[in-house]
Amino acid sequence: MDHPKRSFIKSITWRVVAVVTTVAAVYIYSKDLKEAFVIGIGANAVKFFLYYWHERLWEKVKFGRKKRPEYQI
């Protein structure tokens, strides 16, 4: 089971990648750096929290996980 801090750090690192991608895409389209940052940061701030809660919900899903042995020698 992952610790919530791990989910939080994963959320941050993924959102950094997403912000850079979004800012670059908007800048290529609009050639307006201010608009690119406003859209990139604004949209990804919301997505950060959605991803975090999505990750925590998946932590509760047992599908695709191996059972841990009850004891280990």
LINQUI-V473016 format. One record per residue. N is the residue number from 1. RES is the residue in three letters. D_LAST is the distance of its C-alpha to the last C-alpha in whole Angstrom. Layout:
BEGIN
((N & RES & D_LAST) (N & RES & D_LAST))
END
This chain:
BEGIN
((1 & MET & 20) (2 & ASP & 23) (3 & HIS & 25) (4 & PRO & 28) (5 & LYS & 29) (6 & ARG & 28) (7 & SER & 30) (8 & PHE & 33) (9 & ILE & 33) (10 & LYS & 32) (11 & SER & 35) (12 & ILE & 37) (13 & THR & 36) (14 & TRP & 37) (15 & ARG & 40) (16 & VAL & 42) (17 & VAL & 42) (18 & ALA & 43) (19 & VAL & 46) (20 & VAL & 47) (21 & THR & 47) (22 & THR & 49) (23 & VAL & 52) (24 & ALA & 52) (25 & ALA & 53) (26 & VAL & 55) (27 & TYR & 57) (28 & ILE & 58) (29 & TYR & 59) (30 & SER & 61) (31 & LYS & 62) (32 & ASP & 61) (33 & LEU & 59) (34 & LYS & 59) (35 & GLU & 59) (36 & ALA & 56) (37 & PHE & 54) (38 & VAL & 55) (39 & ILE & 54) (40 & GLY & 51) (41 & ILE & 49) (42 & GLY & 51) (43 & ALA & 49) (44 & ASN & 46) (45 & ALA & 46) (46 & VAL & 46) (47 & LYS & 43) (48 & PHE & 41) (49 & PHE & 40) (50 & LEU & 40) (51 & TYR & 37) (52 & TYR & 35) (53 & TRP & 36) (54 & HIS & 35) (55 & GLU & 32) (56 & ARG & 31) (57 & LEU & 32) (58 & TRP & 30) (59 & GLU & 27) (60 & LYS & 27) (61 & VAL & 27) (62 & LYS & 24) (63 & PHE & 26) (64 & GLY & 25) (65 & ARG & 21) (66 & LYS & 18) (67 & LYS & 16) (68 & ARG & 13) (69 & PRO & 10) (70 & GLU & 10) (71 & TYR & 7) (72 & GLN & 4) (73 & ILE & 0))
END
